[in-house]
Amino acid sequence: MSAFESIDLFLVNASTACVTPLAIFIQIQGCLICLILAFGWACAAYVRNREIKEMKNEMKSGNSLAFLCHNINELEHSKQVHLPRVSVVMPLKGFGEHNLHNWRTQITSLYGGPVEFLFVLESTEDPAYHAVTRLLKDFQDEVDAKVIIAGYSTTCSQKIHNQLIGAEKMHKDSKYILFLDDDVRLHPGTIGALTAEMEKNPEIFIQTGYPLDLPSGSLGSYCIYEYHMPCSMGFATGGRTFFLWGGCMMMHADDFRNDNYGVVSGLRDGGYSDDMTLAAIAGAHKKLITSPPVAVFPHPLASDLNFSRYWNYLRKQTFVLESYVSKVNWIMNRALFSVHCYLSWGFVAPYVMAVIHVAAALRMCFSGQVEALNIGGELVSFSC
C-alpha cells in the first residue's frame, strides 16, 4: 500500500467516524457554543453602545465634556473640591514596548480631586526604574507621583508584595485605592468615573474593568486576543459581575488599613494571583464586584509576541487556578478550569471534523477516484 493510499484510507475512515451519533452531538454542541458566544458578545456590544449613545446625546444637548461626566454640573469647581482623595498604585516589573505611553495616560488624568500616583518596584535594578524616573521628572511640577522601592517578596508573589507596600505608603487621607497594571492605557476620565460609582454605591467592594486587546499582527497576539475575547463577556455587564481583572481594581482604602475581610492577610500570606484571591474573598463575604461600562481599556499587544510567549502566558494562567485561599475557592477554581477546557475543545472539535470532511472530499477529487462509504446505513459516493 502506497503512502497516498494510506492517507486516503485514513481520511475515509476519519470522515466516516465524524458522522457517528457521538460526532454529530459534538458538532451540534459546537454550534450551540458558537451561538452562546455570539449572544454574549451581542449583549456586551449593547451595553457599550448604550453608554456611547448616552454620551452622544449629552453632547448634542450641549455637554461637550460628556466623555468625562454625563452631568456637566458635576464639573463645577464647588463640587470638584469635595471629591475624595484617590491613591493610584502601579506595581511595575520590566519595561515593555508600550509601557511608557501607558504610564503617561495613567498620570495625566483629568480627575478633579486630589490624587497621588505610586510607582512600586522591587529594586532600582529593574529596567522600569530609570524609565519611570525620567518620566516623573517631566511631570514633577504637574502631578503628585513618586517611585517606591518595595524590596523582594518572601511570602507572596512580587506583584502582590509591591501592591501591599504601595497600600502602606498611600496618603493617610485617601478614601479609595486604585491598582493599575503597567499595560493599562487609561482614558482621562477613568479615575473620575470609577470614583463616582464608588460614591454612588458605598456597598461596592471592588470596581474592575477589562482590556480590549489590539493584536499587533503576530500569531501570539491573535492567540491572546482570542483567549481574552470570551472572558470579556463577564465584564460587559455594566454592573454586578463575579469576575475580577487585576489590571484595574478600585477598592476602599480602609479595607487595606484595617485588613477588613482579611484582604491584606489573604494577599500577603501566600497570595499568588491578586485578582483570584480578592474575588474569592469577595465571594466568601458576599461582597459586591462591579464593572462599569466605561471601564474598557485599549491594550496594544507587543509586536514581538510569538506563539512561545503566548504558550507561556497560557501556562501561567493555568497555574493561577492552582492557587486558592479556601477549600471552596479551590473547588471553584478546579470547576472553572474543567469547564474552560471542555468548552474550548467543544468549540474547536467541530472545526477539526469539518477540515477532515473537506480534506477527504478534496483528496477524492484530485485522485479522480470514486469511493463508496457506508455512512449512517446509506451509501455515499465521492467522485470527480
Secondary structure, 3 states (H helix, E strand, C coil): CCHHHHHHHHHHHHHHHCCCHHHHHHHHHHHHHHHHHHHHHHHHHHHHHHHHHHHHHHHHCCCCCCCCCCCHHHHCHHHHCCCCCEEEEEECCCCCCCHHHHHHHHHCCCCCCCEEEEEEECCCCCHHHHHHHHHHHHCCCCCCEEEEECCCCCCCCHHHHHHHHHHHHCCCCCCEEEEECCCCCCCCCHHHHHHHHHHHCCCEEEEECEEEEECCCCHHHHHHHHHHHHHHHHHCCCCECCCCCCCEEEEEHHHHHCCHHHHHHHHHCCCCCHHHHHHHHHHHCCCEEECCCCCEEEEECCCCCCHHHHHHHHHHHHHHCCCCCCHHHHHHHHHHHHHHHHHHHHHHHHHHHHHHHHHHHHHHHHHCCCEEEEECCEEEEECC
